[in-house]
Amino acid sequence: VKLNLAINRLAGHDMAIGRFYEQQNLYAAAVGRFQSVIADYQTTTYVPEALERLVECYLKLGLVDEAKRTASVLAYNYPGNKWYAAAYNKLAENKLVEGATPPAKKSGGFFFGLL
């Protein structure tokens, strides 16, 4: 349990640095941080966010194919995740969603789905 907490903390640290780089318009540096989260901390909850932020950075850098490829990885592995919805919306804003799977809609759970 302590090891998992330490790993999550390390992933969170890399995410914070990547977010900082992205805010400073240092997209290439941000890409490196987000890629390291995906490669080094695969079991953490930060991976979907890292993938979505990679889509953002790739679009800013003009790497459309990389953005689409990363979004498809996000769609395949995390179809109902809020980060995939955000990535899909970014692609839609840039008119790049041709053939992309729209994010799954949340049903509101079992009880509210019955109403």
Sequence and secondary structure as in RCSB ss.txt:
>XXXX:A:sequence
VKLNLAINRLAGHDMAIGRFYEQQNLYAAAVGRFQSVIADYQTTTYVPEALERLVECYLKLGLVDEAKRTASVLA
YNYPGNKWYAAAYNKLAENKLVEGATPPAKKSGGFFFGLL
>XXXX:A:secstr
 HHHHHHHHHHHHHHHHHHHHHHTT HHHHHHHHHHHHHH TTSTTHHHHHHHHHHHHHHHT HHHHHHHHHHHH
HH TT HHHHHHHHHHHHTT  TT         HHHHHH 
